[in-house]
């Protein structure tokens, strides 16, 4: 296995290389989609809140029962914190997440008649909802050109030169600037899935990366399958 060294991160890609990078991911995966199981904006919102420091697979296993008992904000409030916690004990930080899901459901009822708002500031005002979660909801539920930067996208932005940055917001701004607008909404999914299955944290599988050519990762040629 090739080891990853502490080489200097690549410089930011040009707009042309960024387009080539995203178009390569698009060609390899023409119809990307979230791997979270949800039926509407509310169940998506709850799923994303639960997914912090947890895998989508583990969240989906927990929400099957949770959403059967509480498919909307009113039913979730009626279920209560202990009822929510009972369904999600297998997820990391389940106690705090149960509390946040209850509180955000209460706030949705109090301020928005139980409907998930399509406004970023209103989303971020909900307990447990930060910029990344708001961007996911805006992108997936409401088809907005929002870029949610999770650990995968942060890594790809810096490793490849697609959008280097010291903070998630810097990476987000770089991606929004470089990715062509018609590709921006789906790029959220392309990048997350690419980071999850190919451009992995410990050992990127560069040998079968569809965006190998435009990628600026200095060690890409040294990465070989075992």
C-alpha positions as CSV (number, residue, x, y, z in Angstrom):
1,X,0.0,0.0,0.0
2,X,1.3,3.4,-0.9
3,X,1.5,5.7,2.1
4,X,0.2,9.2,2.1
5,X,2.9,11.8,2.8
6,X,2.6,15.3,4.0
7,X,3.2,16.9,0.6
8,X,2.1,20.4,0.0
9,X,-1.6,20.6,-1.0
10,X,-2.1,21.4,-4.7
11,X,-3.0,24.8,-5.9
12,X,-6.6,25.7,-6.7
13,X,-7.7,24.3,-10.1
14,X,-8.5,26.5,-12.9
15,X,-12.2,26.8,-13.9
16,X,-11.5,24.6,-16.9
17,X,-10.0,21.8,-14.9
18,X,-12.7,22.1,-12.3
19,X,-15.3,21.6,-15.0
20,X,-13.4,18.6,-16.3
21,X,-13.2,17.1,-12.9
22,X,-17.0,17.5,-12.2
23,X,-17.9,16.4,-15.7
24,X,-15.9,13.2,-15.2
25,X,-17.8,12.4,-12.0
26,X,-21.1,13.2,-13.8
27,X,-20.3,10.8,-16.6
28,X,-19.4,8.0,-14.2
29,X,-22.6,8.6,-12.2
30,X,-25.3,10.3,-14.3
31,X,-28.1,10.1,-11.7
32,X,-26.6,10.7,-8.2
33,X,-28.9,10.7,-5.2
34,X,-28.7,10.9,-1.4
35,X,-28.2,7.6,0.3
36,X,-30.4,8.7,3.2
37,X,-33.9,7.2,3.3
38,X,-36.6,9.9,3.5
39,X,-40.0,10.7,2.1
40,X,-40.3,14.5,2.4
41,X,-38.5,17.6,3.5
42,X,-39.2,16.9,7.2
43,X,-37.9,13.3,7.2
44,X,-34.9,14.4,5.2
45,X,-34.2,17.2,7.8
46,X,-34.4,14.7,10.7
47,X,-32.2,12.2,8.9
48,X,-29.5,14.8,8.2
49,X,-29.5,15.9,11.8
50,X,-29.1,12.3,12.9
51,X,-26.4,11.6,10.3
52,X,-23.8,13.9,12.1
53,X,-20.9,11.6,13.0
54,X,-22.9,8.6,11.8
55,X,-23.2,6.6,8.6
56,X,-26.2,6.9,6.3
57,X,-26.7,3.2,6.7
58,X,-26.9,3.4,10.4
59,X,-29.3,6.3,10.2
60,X,-31.6,4.5,7.8
61,X,-31.8,1.5,10.1
62,X,-32.9,3.7,12.9
63,X,-35.3,5.9,11.1
64,X,-37.4,3.0,9.7
65,X,-39.0,2.6,13.0
66,X,-38.8,6.3,14.0
67,X,-40.6,7.5,10.9
68,X,-43.2,4.7,11.2
69,X,-44.1,6.1,14.6
70,X,-43.5,9.8,13.8
71,X,-43.7,10.8,10.1
72,X,-44.2,14.5,10.8
73,X,-43.4,17.2,13.4
74,X,-46.6,16.8,15.4
75,X,-46.2,13.1,15.7
76,X,-42.6,13.5,16.7
77,X,-43.5,15.9,19.5
78,X,-46.1,13.5,20.7
79,X,-43.5,10.7,20.7
80,X,-41.3,12.7,23.0
81,X,-37.6,12.7,23.8
82,X,-37.6,9.2,25.3
83,X,-39.6,7.8,22.5
84,X,-37.3,9.3,19.9
85,X,-34.2,8.1,21.9
86,X,-35.6,4.6,22.0
87,X,-35.4,4.4,18.2
88,X,-32.0,6.0,17.7
89,X,-29.8,4.4,20.5
90,X,-27.6,2.7,17.9
91,X,-26.5,6.1,16.5
92,X,-23.7,8.1,17.9
93,X,-24.6,11.0,20.2
94,X,-28.2,9.7,20.3
95,X,-29.1,11.5,23.5
96,X,-28.3,15.0,22.2
97,X,-29.8,14.1,18.8
98,X,-33.1,13.0,20.4
99,X,-33.2,16.3,22.2
100,X,-32.5,18.3,19.1
101,X,-35.1,16.4,17.0
102,X,-37.7,17.0,19.6
103,X,-36.9,20.7,19.9
104,X,-36.7,21.3,16.1
105,X,-40.0,19.6,15.7
106,X,-41.5,21.9,18.4
107,X,-40.1,24.9,16.7
108,X,-41.4,23.9,13.3
109,X,-44.9,23.7,14.8
110,X,-44.6,27.0,16.6
111,X,-43.1,29.0,13.8
112,X,-43.8,27.3,10.6
113,X,-47.0,25.3,11.1
114,X,-45.0,22.1,10.9
115,X,-43.6,22.8,7.5
116,X,-39.8,22.8,6.8
117,X,-38.9,26.4,5.7
118,X,-37.1,27.0,2.4
119,X,-35.1,29.9,3.9
120,X,-31.5,29.3,5.1
121,X,-31.7,31.5,8.1
122,X,-34.9,29.9,9.3
123,X,-33.4,26.5,8.8
124,X,-30.2,27.4,10.7
125,X,-32.4,28.7,13.6
126,X,-33.6,25.2,14.2
127,X,-31.9,23.2,17.0
128,X,-29.2,20.9,15.7
129,X,-29.2,22.5,12.2
130,X,-26.0,24.2,11.0
131,X,-25.0,25.5,7.6
132,X,-24.1,22.1,6.3
133,X,-27.5,20.6,7.3
134,X,-29.3,23.6,5.9
135,X,-27.5,23.2,2.6
136,X,-28.3,19.5,2.3
137,X,-32.0,20.3,2.9
138,X,-32.0,23.2,0.4
139,X,-30.2,21.1,-2.2
140,X,-32.1,17.8,-1.9
141,X,-35.6,18.8,-0.8
142,X,-35.9,22.1,-2.6
143,X,-33.5,21.7,-5.6
144,X,-31.4,24.7,-4.7
145,X,-27.8,25.2,-5.9
146,X,-26.5,24.8,-2.4
147,X,-23.2,23.0,-1.6
148,X,-23.0,21.2,1.7
149,X,-19.4,20.6,2.8
150,X,-19.0,17.4,4.9
151,X,-15.7,15.7,5.7
152,X,-15.7,14.0,2.3
153,X,-16.1,17.1,0.3
154,X,-13.7,19.1,2.5
155,X,-11.1,16.4,1.9
156,X,-11.6,16.3,-1.9
157,X,-11.6,20.1,-2.1
158,X,-8.1,20.2,-0.5
159,X,-6.6,17.0,-1.8
160,X,-7.4,17.5,-5.4
161,X,-7.1,21.3,-5.6
162,X,-10.8,21.6,-6.6
163,X,-11.4,24.1,-3.8
164,X,-8.6,24.4,-1.2
165,X,-9.6,26.0,2.1
166,X,-8.8,25.9,5.8
167,X,-12.5,25.9,6.8
168,X,-15.6,24.2,5.3
169,X,-17.0,27.6,4.4
170,X,-13.8,28.4,2.4
171,X,-14.1,25.1,0.6
172,X,-17.8,25.8,0.0
173,X,-17.2,29.2,-1.5
174,X,-14.4,27.8,-3.7
175,X,-16.7,25.1,-5.1
176,X,-19.5,27.5,-5.8
177,X,-17.1,29.7,-7.6
178,X,-15.5,27.0,-9.7
179,X,-18.2,24.5,-10.5
180,X,-20.4,25.6,-13.4
181,X,-23.8,26.6,-12.2
182,X,-25.8,24.0,-14.2
183,X,-23.7,21.3,-12.5
184,X,-23.7,22.7,-9.0
185,X,-26.7,21.1,-7.5
186,X,-25.8,17.6,-8.5
187,X,-22.2,18.2,-7.7
188,X,-23.1,18.0,-4.1
189,X,-24.0,14.3,-4.5
190,X,-21.2,13.5,-7.0
191,X,-18.5,14.7,-4.5
192,X,-20.0,13.1,-1.4
193,X,-20.2,9.7,-3.2
194,X,-16.8,10.1,-4.7
195,X,-15.3,10.8,-1.3
196,X,-17.2,7.9,0.3
197,X,-16.3,5.2,-2.2
198,X,-13.2,6.3,-4.2
199,X,-11.4,9.3,-2.8
200,X,-11.3,7.8,0.7
201,X,-9.6,9.4,3.6
202,X,-6.8,6.9,4.4
203,X,-6.3,5.3,1.0
204,X,-7.8,7.0,-2.1
205,X,-8.4,4.5,-4.9
206,X,-6.9,6.7,-7.6
207,X,-6.3,3.7,-9.9
208,X,-10.0,3.7,-10.9
209,X,-10.9,7.4,-10.3
210,X,-12.9,8.8,-13.2
211,X,-11.4,12.2,-12.6
212,X,-7.8,11.1,-12.4
213,X,-6.6,13.3,-15.2
214,X,-7.8,16.8,-13.9
215,X,-7.1,15.9,-10.3
216,X,-4.2,17.8,-8.7
217,X,-3.4,15.2,-6.0
218,X,0.5,15.0,-6.1
219,X,0.5,11.3,-5.1
220,X,-2.2,10.0,-7.4
221,X,0.1,8.1,-9.6
222,X,1.7,6.2,-6.6
223,X,-1.6,4.9,-5.4
224,X,-2.0,1.3,-6.4
225,X,-4.4,-1.6,-5.6
226,X,-3.2,-4.3,-3.3
